[in-house]
Amino acid sequence: MSIWFTEELHPYYRKGIRIKKILADEQTQYQHLQFVETEFFGNAMILDGIIQLTERDNMGYHEMIVHVPMLAVENPKRVLIVGGGDGGSLRQVLRYDSVEEVVTCELDQRVVDLSRQHLSASFGDPWADSRSQLLIRDAFGFLEENPGTFDVIISDTTDPIGMAERLFSDEFYKLVVRALTSGGAAATQCEQPFFDTELIKTIYKSAKQLTKNPAYYYANIPTYPGGGIGFMYVSDTPWQNGLNKAYPAGQNNYINPQVHQAAFALPEFFRREIYE
């Protein structure tokens, strides 16, 4: 079997990858969930027709969304992951010896179940770690119930479509900041500079009203629209606090000190839109 899968997140832009085998295909309670084996990128997870990750290039996403805030905070102990049912962000968080508890708040149990089956070669089974706690529930209510609780919050979410739209709202960012400990930091999936400039401007405005040192940064991921994805760093603690710190035990495949710093350097058209 060899077919082309074509993704159209935006009406004016398409991308395609060649698929060797369909591994799983089901309509869950919340979404159309597929796992496929691709010809170049390894196994991939697709939600509602949109690629969420592949084995080959997920490191740019997971390492950058996790290590930037984790390194900025001194000895983070309690971490919340919003979404992240594939386990990739969890795997990176658990590399830190200081971490005592990681709560993953994922809406769809089937994302976890099928990821454990089809992504174990890349992620192992981080859910089996005694520090990991999985909650199958809406993150909004959990955030409301836990003010001042987490040293780091990772919002590892899908695109702002359907139920996920709320995870890009001013209300959500207020809840995230409220749930942080003093000096804590959050990083959120924050879309693509070329396609989502207005949304990112709105989110940065919210983050700036809530914290002292928000900043947008960026990673290259070929299977995402435009070849990359951005993140919003949200904290009173400067992201620069994480520079020149040792990475946790284990191998990095994307982030290094040079990439860490360069990720915050934005193209002029975009920097002007966001920061001026």
DAGINOR-V492716 format. One record per backbone hydrogen bond with DSSP energy under -0.5 kcal/mol. NH is the residue of the N-H (numbers start at 1). CO is the residue of the C=O. E is the energy in kcal/mol with one decimal. If there is no record, write none. Layout:
((NH/CO/E) (NH/CO/E))
This chain:
((3/19/-2.1) (5/3/-0.5) (5/17/-3.2) (6/4/-0.6) (7/15/-3.3) (10/13/-0.7) (13/10/-1.6) (15/7/-1.8) (17/5/-2.1) (19/3/-3.7) (20/37/-3.1) (21/37/-1.7) (23/21/-0.6) (23/35/-2.4) (24/35/-1.9) (26/33/-2.6) (28/26/-0.8) (28/31/-3.0) (33/26/-3.0) (33/31/-0.7) (34/46/-2.6) (35/24/-2.1) (36/44/-2.2) (37/21/-3.3) (38/36/-0.6) (38/42/-2.1) (39/18/-2.6) (44/36/-2.8) (45/53/-2.2) (46/34/-3.0) (47/50/-2.6) (48/32/-2.9) (50/47/-2.0) (52/45/-3.1) (53/45/-1.2) (55/41/-0.6) (55/43/-2.0) (56/41/-2.1) (58/54/-1.3) (60/57/-0.9) (61/57/-0.6) (61/58/-0.6) (62/58/-2.7) (63/59/-2.1) (64/60/-0.8) (65/61/-2.5) (66/62/-1.4) (67/63/-2.2) (68/64/-0.9) (70/66/-2.1) (71/67/-2.4) (72/68/-1.1) (73/69/-1.4) (75/73/-0.6) (76/73/-0.6) (79/101/-2.3) (80/152/-2.3) (81/103/-3.2) (82/80/-0.5) (82/154/-3.2) (83/81/-0.6) (83/105/-2.8) (84/156/-1.7) (87/84/-1.7) (91/87/-2.3) (92/88/-1.3) (93/89/-2.4) (94/90/-2.3) (95/92/-1.2) (96/93/-1.8) (97/95/-0.5) (99/96/-1.1) (100/77/-2.6) (101/77/-2.1) (102/131/-2.8) (103/79/-2.8) (104/102/-0.6) (104/133/-2.8) (105/81/-3.1) (105/103/-0.6) (106/104/-0.9) (106/135/-2.0) (109/107/-0.6) (111/108/-1.0) (112/108/-1.0) (113/109/-2.5) (114/110/-2.6) (115/111/-1.7) (116/112/-2.3) (117/113/-1.0) (118/114/-2.6) (119/115/-2.6) (122/119/-1.1) (123/119/-2.7) (124/120/-2.1) (128/125/-1.9) (129/126/-1.5) (132/129/-1.8) (133/102/-2.9) (135/104/-3.1) (135/133/-0.5) (137/106/-0.9) (137/135/-1.2) (142/138/-1.1) (143/139/-2.7) (144/140/-2.2) (145/141/-1.5) (146/142/-0.6) (146/143/-1.1) (148/178/-2.7) (149/146/-0.9) (149/179/-1.5) (150/179/-2.7) (151/78/-2.1) (152/78/-1.4) (153/185/-1.7) (154/80/-3.1) (155/153/-0.6) (155/187/-2.9) (156/82/-1.8) (156/154/-1.1) (157/155/-1.1) (161/159/-2.8) (164/161/-1.6) (165/162/-1.7) (166/163/-1.0) (167/164/-1.3) (168/165/-1.8) (169/166/-1.5) (173/169/-1.9) (174/170/-2.1) (175/171/-1.9) (176/172/-2.4) (177/173/-2.4) (178/174/-2.2) (179/175/-1.7) (180/176/-0.6) (180/177/-1.0) (181/150/-2.4) (184/181/-2.4) (185/151/-2.1) (186/234/-2.1) (187/153/-2.2) (188/232/-1.7) (189/155/-2.2) (190/230/-3.0) (196/192/-2.7) (200/196/-2.4) (201/197/-2.5) (202/198/-2.0) (203/199/-2.3) (204/200/-2.9) (205/201/-2.1) (206/202/-1.9) (207/203/-2.8) (208/204/-2.6) (209/205/-1.5) (210/206/-1.2) (211/207/-2.3) (213/235/-2.5) (215/233/-2.0) (217/231/-2.3) (218/263/-1.2) (219/229/-2.5) (221/219/-0.6) (221/227/-1.4) (224/221/-2.1) (227/224/-2.7) (228/225/-0.9) (229/219/-2.1) (230/191/-2.2) (231/217/-2.6) (232/188/-2.0) (233/215/-3.5) (233/231/-0.6) (234/186/-2.8) (234/232/-0.5) (236/184/-0.6) (237/184/-0.5) (241/238/-1.7) (242/239/-2.1) (243/240/-1.5) (245/242/-1.1) (249/95/-0.5) (260/256/-3.0) (261/257/-1.8) (262/258/-2.5) (263/259/-1.9) (264/261/-1.3) (265/262/-1.9) (266/264/-0.7) (270/267/-0.6) (271/267/-3.0) (272/268/-2.5) (273/269/-1.3) (274/270/-2.5) (275/271/-2.8) (276/272/-1.2))
